[in-house]
Amino acid sequence: MKQLTLLIYLRNDTANTLEKRIEYMRKSENFFPSLEGRDGVTLLSDNAILFDETKSHDVFVQLCSALHGPTHGQGKFPYLVIRLESTDGWLASGVLPTEVSTALKSLNVPCVP
């Protein structure tokens, strides 16, 4: 059974997205692991990540800690965490990146153009 968690970065700054923040943390001190190709992690947008914590709990905890903690974040990087019981009632619409579409379809989320 999947344990889904959606993390939404709430800093409304197009020059400093969550994706860019993660890349900065990775380069600055080799602090954070790459999310690319990691099972259980789907970057839905520049500012939203879907985690299947049965596969990626460690990465989820590291990211939250880094965004909020004293080493890198100092609380300057606000985010919202939503635990999801199921994907019932979800619908994805529009032209989705292939990786996002594949991940959502694997969760039985209907995707319509």
N, CA, C and O atoms as a printed pandas DataFrame, in Angstrom:
     atom_number atom_name residue_name chain_id  residue_number  x_coord  y_coord  z_coord
0              1         N          MET        A               1    0.839   -1.183    0.000
1              2        CA          MET        A               1    0.000    0.000    0.000
2              3         C          MET        A               1    0.881    1.243    0.000
3              4         O          MET        A               1    1.820    1.347    0.789
4              5         N          LYS        A               2    0.579    2.165   -0.873
5              6        CA          LYS        A               2    1.344    3.393   -0.983
6              7         C          LYS        A               2    0.962    4.358    0.132
7              8         O          LYS        A               2   -0.187    4.401    0.573
8              9         N          GLN        A               3    1.937    5.119    0.571
9             10        CA          GLN        A               3    1.689    6.196    1.535
10            11         C          GLN        A               3    2.112    7.480    0.840
11            12         O          GLN        A               3    3.295    7.819    0.808
12            13         N          LEU        A               4    1.139    8.189    0.286
13            14        CA          LEU        A               4    1.432    9.350   -0.544
14            15         C          LEU        A               4    1.446   10.638    0.264
15            16         O          LEU        A               4    0.604   10.859    1.135
16            17         N          THR        A               5    2.414   11.474   -0.045
17            18        CA          THR        A               5    2.542   12.784    0.575
18            19         C          THR        A               5    2.875   13.784   -0.513
19            20         O          THR        A               5    3.775   13.563   -1.324
20            21         N          LEU        A               6    2.145   14.882   -0.523
21            22        CA          LEU        A               6    2.377   15.952   -1.480
22            23         C          LEU        A               6    3.048   17.103   -0.746
23            24         O          LEU        A               6    2.532   17.580    0.265
24            25         N          LEU        A               7    4.187   17.548   -1.242
25            26        CA          LEU        A               7    4.884   18.694   -0.684
26            27         C          LEU        A               7    4.780   19.826   -1.694
27            28         O          LEU        A               7    5.195   19.687   -2.845
28            29         N          ILE        A               8    4.224   20.945   -1.253
29            30        CA          ILE        A               8    4.077   22.118   -2.116
30            31         C          ILE        A               8    4.906   23.245   -1.520
31            32         O          ILE        A               8    4.708   23.635   -0.369
32            33         N          TYR        A               9    5.810   23.750   -2.292
33            34        CA          TYR        A               9    6.681   24.855   -1.887
34            35         C          TYR        A               9    5.876   26.137   -2.000
35            36         O          TYR        A               9    5.314   26.419   -3.058
36            37         N          LEU        A              10    5.811   26.919   -0.929
37            38        CA          LEU        A              10    4.934   28.078   -0.889
38            39         C          LEU        A              10    5.640   29.404   -1.132
39            40         O          LEU        A              10    5.027   30.463   -0.998
40            41         N          ARG        A              11    6.890   29.361   -1.478
41            42        CA          ARG        A              11    7.606   30.594   -1.787
42            43         C          ARG        A              11    7.285   30.964   -3.227
43            44         O          ARG        A              11    7.742   30.293   -4.152
44            45         N          ASN        A              12    6.529   31.989   -3.423
45            46        CA          ASN        A              12    6.073   32.381   -4.752
46            47         C          ASN        A              12    7.132   33.249   -5.430
47            48         O          ASN        A              12    6.996   34.469   -5.516
48            49         N          ASP        A              13    8.178   32.598   -5.904
49            50        CA          ASP        A              13    9.319   33.297   -6.472
50            51         C          ASP        A              13    9.807   32.468   -7.664
51            52         O          ASP        A              13   10.439   31.429   -7.477
52            53         N          THR        A              14    9.522   32.913   -8.863
53            54        CA          THR        A              14    9.862   32.124  -10.056
54            55         C          THR        A              14   11.365   31.951  -10.244
55            56         O          THR        A              14   11.800   31.008  -10.905
56            57         N          ALA        A              15   12.157   32.844   -9.674
57            58        CA          ALA        A              15   13.610   32.711   -9.787
58            59         C          ALA        A              15   14.169   31.716   -8.778
59            60         O          ALA        A              15   15.293   31.240   -8.937
60            61         N          ASN        A              16   13.400   31.397   -7.743
61            62        CA          ASN        A              16   13.864   30.494   -6.689
62            63         C          ASN        A              16   12.822   29.426   -6.402
63            64         O          ASN        A              16   12.188   29.434   -5.347
64            65         N          THR        A              17   12.650   28.517   -7.334
65            66        CA          THR        A              17   11.678   27.440   -7.194
66            67         C          THR        A              17   12.236   26.348   -6.288
67            68         O          THR        A              17   13.419   26.352   -5.950
68            69         N          LEU        A              18   11.385   25.428   -5.907
69            70        CA          LEU        A              18   11.824   24.285   -5.118
70            71         C          LEU        A              18   12.868   23.481   -5.883
71            72         O          LEU        A              18   13.870   23.047   -5.316
72            73         N          GLU        A              19   12.625   23.290   -7.156
73            74        CA          GLU        A              19   13.570   22.538   -7.976
74            75         C          GLU        A              19   14.951   23.204   -7.958
75            76         O          GLU        A              19   15.969   22.521   -7.842
76            77         N          LYS        A              20   14.986   24.522   -8.070
77            78        CA          LYS        A              20   16.259   25.253   -8.035
78            79         C          LYS        A              20   16.880   25.207   -6.646
79            80         O          LYS        A              20   18.102   25.139   -6.519
80            81         N          ARG        A              21   16.059   25.244   -5.608
81            82        CA          ARG        A              21   16.567   25.179   -4.236
82            83         C          ARG        A              21   17.227   23.834   -3.976
83            84         O          ARG        A              21   18.287   23.773   -3.354
84            85         N          ILE        A              22   16.617   22.767   -4.440
85            86        CA          ILE        A              22   17.189   21.431   -4.270
86            87         C          ILE        A              22   18.524   21.345   -5.000
87            88         O          ILE        A              22   19.501   20.825   -4.460
88            89         N          GLU        A              23   18.562   21.849   -6.213
89            90        CA          GLU        A              23   19.813   21.836   -6.984
90            91         C          GLU        A              23   20.904   22.626   -6.253
91            92         O          GLU        A              23   22.055   22.191   -6.201
92            93         N          TYR        A              24   20.548   23.775   -5.696
93            94        CA          TYR        A              24   21.507   24.576   -4.937
94            95         C          TYR        A              24   22.041   23.786   -3.734
95            96         O          TYR        A              24   23.244   23.786   -3.473
96            97         N          MET        A              25   21.145   23.117   -3.006
97            98        CA          MET        A              25   21.571   22.326   -1.847
98            99         C          MET        A              25   22.486   21.183   -2.263
99           100         O          MET        A              25   23.429   20.842   -1.549
100          101         N          ARG        A              26   22.208   20.599   -3.406
101          102        CA          ARG        A              26   23.041   19.499   -3.897
102          103         C          ARG        A              26   24.442   19.997   -4.221
103          104         O          ARG        A              26   25.426   19.332   -3.898
104          105         N          LYS        A              27   24.542   21.163   -4.859
105          106        CA          LYS        A              27   25.834   21.699   -5.288
106          107         C          LYS        A              27   26.617   22.345   -4.151
107          108         O          LYS        A              27   27.845   22.258   -4.117
108          109         N          SER        A              28   25.919   22.992   -3.222
109          110        CA          SER        A              28   26.597   23.793   -2.203
110          111         C          SER        A              28   27.472   22.958   -1.283
111          112         O          SER        A              28   28.580   23.373   -0.942
112          113         N          GLU        A              29   27.003   21.811   -0.885
113          114        CA          GLU        A              29   27.791   20.999    0.039
114          115         C          GLU        A              29   27.595   19.511   -0.198
115          116         O          GLU        A              29   27.841   18.696    0.691
116          117         N          ASN        A              30   27.156   19.164   -1.384
117          118        CA          ASN        A              30   26.796   17.770   -1.629
118          119         C          ASN        A              30   25.845   17.283   -0.548
119          120         O          ASN        A              30   25.885   16.126   -0.132
120          121         N          PHE        A              31   24.999   18.185   -0.110
121          122        CA          PHE        A              31   24.140   17.956    1.048
122          123         C          PHE        A              31   22.955   17.054    0.739
123          124         O          PHE        A              31   22.599   16.186    1.537
124          125         N          PHE        A              32   22.361   17.261   -0.401
125          126        CA          PHE        A              32   21.093   16.614   -0.673
126          127         C          PHE        A              32   21.206   15.642   -1.834
127          128         O          PHE        A              32   21.861   15.957   -2.828
128          129         N          PRO        A              33   20.590   14.469   -1.742
129          130        CA          PRO        A              33   20.669   13.501   -2.843
130          131         C          PRO        A              33   19.849   13.945   -4.048
131          132         O          PRO        A              33   18.893   14.708   -3.914
132          133         N          SER        A              34   20.224   13.470   -5.199
133          134        CA          SER        A              34   19.475   13.763   -6.411
134          135         C          SER        A              34   18.109   13.087   -6.345
135          136         O          SER        A              34   17.978   11.980   -5.822
136          137         N          LEU        A              35   17.101   13.761   -6.878
137          138        CA          LEU        A              35   15.767   13.177   -6.942
138          139         C          LEU        A              35   15.523   12.479   -8.269
139          140         O          LEU        A              35   14.573   11.709   -8.408
140          141         N          GLU        A              36   16.384   12.749   -9.245
141          142        CA          GLU        A              36   16.206   12.180  -10.576
142          143         C          GLU        A              36   16.292   10.661  -10.538
143          144         O          GLU        A              36   17.241   10.086  -10.005
144          145         N          GLY        A              37   15.286   10.031  -11.111
145          146        CA          GLY        A              37   15.273    8.585  -11.214
146          147         C          GLY        A              37   15.035    7.868   -9.903
147          148         O          GLY        A              37   15.116    6.640   -9.852
148          149         N          ARG        A              38   14.748    8.589   -8.859
149          150        CA          ARG        A              38   14.529    7.970   -7.549
150          151         C          ARG        A              38   13.111    7.419   -7.491
151          152         O          ARG        A              38   12.145    8.135   -7.758
152          153         N          ASP        A              39   12.996    6.159   -7.144
153          154        CA          ASP        A              39   11.695    5.510   -7.050
154          155         C          ASP        A              39   10.902    6.120   -5.896
155          156         O          ASP        A              39   11.428    6.292   -4.797
156          157         N          GLY        A              40    9.653    6.440   -6.146
157          158        CA          GLY        A              40    8.792    6.976   -5.110
158          159         C          GLY        A              40    8.802    8.483   -5.007
159          160         O          GLY        A              40    8.176    9.040   -4.104
160          161         N          VAL        A              41    9.501    9.168   -5.915
161          162        CA          VAL        A              41    9.556   10.626   -5.916
162          163         C          VAL        A              41    9.181   11.116   -7.307
163          164         O          VAL        A              41    9.807   10.733   -8.296
164          165         N          THR        A              42    8.153   11.968   -7.381
165          166        CA          THR        A              42    7.741   12.521   -8.665
166          167         C          THR        A              42    7.653   14.033   -8.549
167          168         O          THR        A              42    6.854   14.561   -7.776
168          169         N          LEU        A              43    8.474   14.721   -9.318
169          170        CA          LEU        A              43    8.416   16.176   -9.375
170          171         C          LEU        A              43    7.234   16.535  -10.268
171          172         O          LEU        A              43    7.295   16.369  -11.486
172          173         N          LEU        A              44    6.157   17.028   -9.656
173          174        CA          LEU        A              44    4.951   17.361  -10.414
174          175         C          LEU        A              44    5.080   18.699  -11.118
175          176         O          LEU        A              44    4.516   18.900  -12.193
176          177         N          SER        A              45    5.823   19.612  -10.510
177          178        CA          SER        A              45    6.084   20.921  -11.093
178          179         C          SER        A              45    7.345   21.463  -10.439
179          180         O          SER        A              45    7.975   20.780   -9.632
180          181         N          ASP        A              46    7.712   22.686  -10.785
181          182        CA          ASP        A              46    8.899   23.284  -10.175
182          183         C          ASP        A              46    8.755   23.442   -8.670
183          184         O          ASP        A              46    9.752   23.574   -7.960
184          185         N          ASN        A              47    7.510   23.429   -8.175
185          186        CA          ASN        A              47    7.258   23.685   -6.764
186          187         C          ASN        A              47    6.392   22.634   -6.073
187          188         O          ASN        A              47    5.858   22.898   -4.995
188          189         N          ALA        A              48    6.242   21.462   -6.658
189          190        CA          ALA        A              48    5.424   20.418   -6.040
190          191         C          ALA        A              48    6.039   19.047   -6.296
191          192         O          ALA        A              48    6.395   18.703   -7.423
192          193         N          ILE        A              49    6.152   18.274   -5.215
193          194        CA          ILE        A              49    6.706   16.924   -5.307
194          195         C          ILE        A              49    5.746   15.953   -4.648
195          196         O          ILE        A              49    5.234   16.213   -3.559
196          197         N          LEU        A              50    5.505   14.834   -5.312
197          198        CA          LEU        A              50    4.689   13.764   -4.768
198          199         C          LEU        A              50    5.632   12.651   -4.313
199          200         O          LEU        A              50    6.448   12.157   -5.091
200          201         N          PHE        A              51    5.509   12.268   -3.047
201          202        CA          PHE        A              51    6.336   11.205   -2.490
202          203         C          PHE        A              51    5.478    9.986   -2.191
203          204         O          PHE        A              51    4.378   10.113   -1.653
204          205         N          ASP        A              52    5.973    8.821   -2.535
205          206        CA          ASP        A              52    5.434    7.570   -2.012
206          207         C          ASP        A              52    6.399    7.209   -0.891
207          208         O          ASP        A              52    7.483    6.681   -1.139
208          209         N          GLU        A              53    5.999    7.497    0.338
209          210        CA          GLU        A              53    6.918    7.358    1.458
210          211         C          GLU        A              53    7.290    5.914    1.782
211          212         O          GLU        A              53    8.232    5.677    2.538
212          213         N          THR        A              54    6.567    4.949    1.222
213          214        CA          THR        A              54    6.988    3.563    1.419
214          215         C          THR        A              54    8.308    3.313    0.698
215          216         O          THR        A              54    9.024    2.363    1.014
216          217         N          LYS        A              55    8.630    4.176   -0.278
217          218        CA          LYS        A              55    9.862    4.030   -1.051
218          219         C          LYS        A              55   10.829    5.185   -0.833
219          220         O          LYS        A              55   12.020    5.046   -1.110
220          221         N          SER        A              56   10.343    6.326   -0.343
221          222        CA          SER        A              56   11.196    7.514   -0.327
222          223         C          SER        A              56   11.066    8.351    0.951
223          224         O          SER        A              56   11.280    9.563    0.927
224          225         N          HIS        A              57   10.721    7.711    2.047
225          226        CA          HIS        A              57   10.542    8.453    3.303
226          227         C          HIS        A              57   11.814    9.208    3.696
227          228         O          HIS        A              57   11.743   10.350    4.149
228          229         N          ASP        A              58   12.966    8.578    3.525
229          230        CA          ASP        A              58   14.228    9.218    3.910
230          231         C          ASP        A              58   14.463   10.516    3.148
231          232         O          ASP        A              58   14.910   11.504    3.730
232          233         N          VAL        A              59   14.170   10.521    1.867
233          234        CA          VAL        A              59   14.362   11.725    1.049
234          235         C          VAL        A              59   13.359   12.802    1.458
235          236         O          VAL        A              59   13.702   13.983    1.518
236          237         N          PHE        A              60   12.125   12.397    1.737
237          238        CA          PHE        A              60   11.108   13.336    2.179
238          239         C          PHE        A              60   11.544   14.039    3.472
239          240         O          PHE        A              60   11.447   15.261    3.581
240          241         N          VAL        A              61   12.016   13.275    4.428
241          242        CA          VAL        A              61   12.460   13.833    5.708
242          243         C          VAL        A              61   13.662   14.755    5.512
243          244         O          VAL        A              61   13.720   15.829    6.109
244          245         N          GLN        A              62   14.612   14.348    4.688
245          246        CA          GLN        A              62   15.791   15.180    4.425
246          247         C          GLN        A              62   15.394   16.513    3.799
247          248         O          GLN        A              62   15.924   17.559    4.174
248          249         N          LEU        A              63   14.470   16.477    2.854
249          250        CA          LEU        A              63   14.056   17.703    2.186
250          251         C          LEU        A              63   13.349   18.643    3.161
251          252         O          LEU        A              63   13.667   19.831    3.217
252          253         N          CYS        A              64   12.400   18.124    3.922
253          254        CA          CYS        A              64   11.690   18.969    4.893
254          255         C          CYS        A              64   12.661   19.558    5.906
255          256         O          CYS        A              64   12.565   20.735    6.255
256          257         N          SER        A              65   13.575   18.757    6.366
257          258        CA          SER        A              65   14.570   19.220    7.329
258          259         C          SER        A              65   15.450   20.315    6.734
259          260         O          SER        A              65   15.748   21.307    7.400
260          261         N          ALA        A              66   15.857   20.138    5.506
261          262        CA          ALA        A              66   16.721   21.120    4.855
262          263         C          ALA        A              66   15.995   22.433    4.598
263          264         O          ALA        A              66   16.581   23.506    4.738
264          265         N          LEU        A              67   14.733   22.354    4.226
265          266        CA          LEU        A              67   13.971   23.573    3.949
266          267         C          LEU        A              67   13.664   24.358    5.227
267          268         O          LEU        A              67   13.563   25.585    5.207
268          269         N          HIS        A              68   13.519   23.639    6.321
269          270        CA          HIS        A              68   13.125   24.295    7.559
270          271         C          HIS        A              68   14.268   24.454    8.560
271          272         O          HIS        A              68   14.246   25.353    9.401
272          273         N          GLY        A              69   15.251   23.590    8.466
273          274        CA          GLY        A              69   16.279   23.519    9.496
274          275         C          GLY        A              69   17.306   24.629    9.487
275          276         O          GLY        A              69   17.358   25.429    8.553
276          277         N          PRO        A              70   18.120   24.679   10.522
277          278        CA          PRO        A              70   19.088   25.759   10.703
278          279         C          PRO        A              70   20.265   25.721    9.724
279          280         O          PRO        A              70   20.879   26.756    9.464
280          281         N          THR        A              71   20.584   24.564    9.187
281          282        CA          THR        A              71   21.748   24.483    8.313
282          283         C          THR        A              71   21.548   25.202    6.992
283          284         O          THR        A              71   22.400   25.988    6.579
284          285         N          HIS        A              72   20.435   24.943    6.329
285          286        CA          HIS        A              72   20.202   25.530    5.008
286          287         C          HIS        A              72   18.991   26.445    4.962
287          288         O          HIS        A              72   19.037   27.499    4.328
288          289         N          GLY        A              73   17.907   26.056    5.626
289          290        CA          GLY        A              73   16.664   26.777    5.445
290          291         C          GLY        A              73   16.393   27.881    6.432
291          292         O          GLY        A              73   15.950   28.966    6.055
292          293         N          GLN        A              74   16.654   27.614    7.684
293          294        CA          GLN        A              74   16.372   28.568    8.753
294          295         C          GLN        A              74   14.939   29.073    8.679
295          296         O          GLN        A              74   14.657   30.218    9.030
296          297         N          GLY        A              75   14.036   28.211    8.219
297          298        CA          GLY        A              75   12.624   28.559    8.168
298          299         C          GLY        A              75   12.244   29.531    7.063
299          300         O          GLY        A              75   11.098   29.978    7.012
300          301         N          LYS        A              76   13.172   29.871    6.179
301          302        CA          LYS        A              76   12.896   30.854    5.126
302          303         C          LYS        A              76   12.182   30.244    3.918
303          304         O          LYS        A              76   11.746   30.968    3.022
304          305         N          PHE        A              77   12.066   28.949    3.895
305          306        CA          PHE        A              77   11.515   28.274    2.728
306          307         C          PHE        A              77   10.219   27.562    3.121
307          308         O          PHE        A              77   10.250   26.388    3.491
308          309         N          PRO        A              78    9.088   28.254    3.045
309          310        CA          PRO        A              78    7.821   27.687    3.509
310          311         C          PRO        A              78    7.289   26.602    2.578
311          312         O          PRO        A              78    7.453   26.668    1.360
312          313         N          TYR        A              79    6.657   25.617    3.172
313          314        CA          TYR        A              79    6.072   24.542    2.382
314          315         C          TYR        A              79    4.853   23.988    3.086
315          316         O          TYR        A              79    4.679   24.162    4.292
316          317         N          LEU        A              80    4.015   23.321    2.320
317          318        CA          LEU        A              80    2.806   22.691    2.820
318          319         C          LEU        A              80    2.931   21.198    2.550
319          320         O          LEU        A              80    3.281   20.789    1.443
320          321         N          VAL        A              81    2.646   20.388    3.564
321          322        CA          VAL        A              81    2.684   18.935    3.437
322          323         C          VAL        A              81    1.261   18.414    3.557
323          324         O          VAL        A              81    0.548   18.723    4.512
324          325         N          ILE        A              82    0.858   17.616    2.568
325          326        CA          ILE        A              82   -0.486   17.042    2.569
326          327         C          ILE        A              82   -0.347   15.522    2.463
327          328         O          ILE        A              82    0.158   15.008    1.465
328          329         N          ARG        A              83   -0.791   14.823    3.477
329          330        CA          ARG        A              83   -0.818   13.359    3.439
330          331         C          ARG        A              83   -2.094   12.927    2.727
331          332         O          ARG        A              83   -3.174   13.452    2.998
332          333         N          LEU        A              84   -1.965   11.989    1.835
333          334        CA          LEU        A              84   -3.087   11.573    0.995
334          335         C          LEU        A              84   -3.432   10.117    1.264
335          336         O          LEU        A              84   -2.576    9.236    1.175
336          337         N          GLU        A              85   -4.670    9.880    1.587
337          338        CA          GLU        A              85   -5.132    8.518    1.844
338          339         C          GLU        A              85   -5.305    7.732    0.550
339          340         O          GLU        A              85   -5.040    6.532    0.498
340          341         N          SER        A              86   -5.755    8.425   -0.492
341          342        CA          SER        A              86   -5.953    7.754   -1.780
342          343         C          SER        A              86   -5.937    8.806   -2.882
343          344         O          SER        A              86   -5.854   10.006   -2.620
344          345         N          THR        A              87   -6.017    8.335   -4.097
345          346        CA          THR        A              87   -6.086    9.245   -5.239
346          347         C          THR        A              87   -7.512    9.321   -5.788
347          348         O          THR        A              87   -7.733    9.858   -6.873
348          349         N          ASP        A              88   -8.470    8.789   -5.044
349          350        CA          ASP        A              88   -9.877    8.871   -5.452
350          351         C          ASP        A              88  -10.262   10.334   -5.616
351          352         O          ASP        A              88   -9.983   11.154   -4.741
352          353         N          GLY        A              89  -10.885   10.655   -6.704
353          354        CA          GLY        A              89  -11.324   12.020   -6.950
354          355         C          GLY        A              89  -10.281   12.901   -7.616
355          356         O          GLY        A              89  -10.559   14.062   -7.917
356          357         N          TRP        A              90   -9.098   12.378   -7.848
357          358        CA          TRP        A              90   -8.071   13.158   -8.524
358          359         C          TRP        A              90   -8.345   13.169  -10.024
359          360         O          TRP        A              90   -8.898   12.217  -10.573
360          361         N          LEU        A              91   -7.953   14.253  -10.672
361          362        CA          LEU        A              91   -8.018   14.366  -12.123
362          363         C          LEU        A              91   -6.885   15.284  -12.561
363          364         O          LEU        A              91   -6.755   16.395  -12.047
364          365         N          ALA        A              92   -6.075   14.836  -13.493
365          366        CA          ALA        A              92   -5.015   15.674  -14.056
366          367         C          ALA        A              92   -5.467   16.123  -15.438
367          368         O          ALA        A              92   -5.984   15.327  -16.222
368          369         N          SER        A              93   -5.272   17.384  -15.724
369          370        CA          SER        A              93   -5.739   17.937  -16.978
370          371         C          SER        A              93   -4.638   18.746  -17.648
371          372         O          SER        A              93   -3.811   19.366  -16.979
372          373         N          GLY        A              94   -4.639   18.730  -18.965
373          374        CA          GLY        A              94   -3.657   19.489  -19.724
374          375         C          GLY        A              94   -2.542   18.589  -20.241
375          376         O          GLY        A              94   -2.559   17.375  -20.037
376          377         N          VAL        A              95   -1.585   19.199  -20.905
377          378        CA          VAL        A              95   -0.452   18.462  -21.450
378          379         C          VAL        A              95    0.570   18.276  -20.332
379          380         O          VAL        A              95    1.193   19.235  -19.877
380          381         N          LEU        A              96    0.730   17.044  -19.905
381          382        CA          LEU        A              96    1.614   16.725  -18.793
382          383         C          LEU        A              96    2.963   16.225  -19.293
383          384         O          LEU        A              96    3.035   15.568  -20.331
384          385         N          PRO        A              97    4.031   16.531  -18.562
385          386        CA          PRO        A              97    5.316   15.916  -18.888
386          387         C          PRO        A              97    5.183   14.390  -18.782
387          388         O          PRO        A              97    4.431   13.897  -17.940
388          389         N          THR        A              98    5.883   13.659  -19.602
389          390        CA          THR        A              98    5.769   12.200  -19.661
390          391         C          THR        A              98    5.964   11.554  -18.294
391          392         O          THR        A              98    5.191   10.676  -17.910
392          393         N          GLU        A              99    6.981   11.977  -17.561
393          394        CA          GLU        A              99    7.257   11.381  -16.249
394          395         C          GLU        A              99    6.090   11.596  -15.286
395          396         O          GLU        A              99    5.726   10.690  -14.536
396          397         N          VAL        A             100    5.511   12.778  -15.308
397          398        CA          VAL        A             100    4.378   13.088  -14.431
398          399         C          VAL        A             100    3.163   12.265  -14.839
399          400         O          VAL        A             100    2.492   11.679  -13.989
400          401         N          SER        A             101    2.883   12.220  -16.129
401          402        CA          SER        A             101    1.753   11.445  -16.628
402          403         C          SER        A             101    1.886    9.971  -16.252
403          404         O          SER        A             101    0.922    9.357  -15.796
404          405         N          THR        A             102    3.059    9.412  -16.440
405          406        CA          THR        A             102    3.307    8.007  -16.107
406          407         C          THR        A             102    3.091    7.755  -14.622
407          408         O          THR        A             102    2.447    6.779  -14.237
408          409         N          ALA        A             103    3.635    8.645  -13.787
409          410        CA          ALA        A             103    3.490    8.481  -12.334
410          411         C          ALA        A             103    2.029    8.579  -11.913
411          412         O          ALA        A             103    1.567    7.773  -11.105
412          413         N          LEU        A             104    1.300    9.546  -12.442
413          414        CA          LEU        A             104   -0.099    9.703  -12.069
414          415         C          LEU        A             104   -0.948    8.527  -12.549
415          416         O          LEU        A             104   -1.837    8.066  -11.832
416          417         N          LYS        A             105   -0.679    8.049  -13.742
417          418        CA          LYS        A             105   -1.426    6.897  -14.256
418          419         C          LYS        A             105   -1.154    5.656  -13.411
419          420         O          LYS        A             105   -2.043    4.825  -13.228
420          421         N          SER        A             106    0.075    5.523  -12.894
421          422        CA          SER        A             106    0.395    4.378  -12.036
422          423         C          SER        A             106   -0.367    4.449  -10.713
423          424         O          SER        A             106   -0.528    3.440  -10.027
424          425         N          LEU        A             107   -0.835    5.655  -10.360
425          426        CA          LEU        A             107   -1.644    5.847   -9.157
426          427         C          LEU        A             107   -3.142    5.842   -9.474
427          428         O          LEU        A             107   -3.965    6.189   -8.627
428          429         N          ASN        A             108   -3.482    5.446  -10.698
429          430        CA          ASN        A             108   -4.876    5.387  -11.173
430          431         C          ASN        A             108   -5.544    6.748  -11.221
431          432         O          ASN        A             108   -6.748    6.872  -10.995
432          433         N          VAL        A             109   -4.747    7.772  -11.520
433          434        CA          VAL        A             109   -5.284    9.119  -11.674
434          435         C          VAL        A             109   -5.611    9.327  -13.158
435          436         O          VAL        A             109   -4.726    9.194  -14.003
436          437         N          PRO        A             110   -6.856    9.649  -13.483
437          438        CA          PRO        A             110   -7.188    9.924  -14.877
438          439         C          PRO        A             110   -6.477   11.187  -15.368
439          440         O          PRO        A             110   -6.432   12.196  -14.665
440          441         N          CYS        A             111   -5.931   11.122  -16.565
441          442        CA          CYS        A             111   -5.245   12.250  -17.179
442          443         C          CYS        A             111   -5.943   12.578  -18.482
443          444         O          CYS        A             111   -6.020   11.744  -19.384
444          445         N          VAL        A             112   -6.455   13.801  -18.579
445          446        CA          VAL        A             112   -7.147   14.216  -19.791
446          447         C          VAL        A             112   -6.428   15.419  -20.399
447          448         O          VAL        A             112   -5.957   16.302  -19.682
448          449         N          PRO        A             113   -6.348   15.442  -21.740
449          450        CA          PRO        A             113   -5.658   16.579  -22.383
450          451         C          PRO        A             113   -6.454   17.871  -22.286
451          452         O          PRO        A             113   -6.008   18.909  -22.776
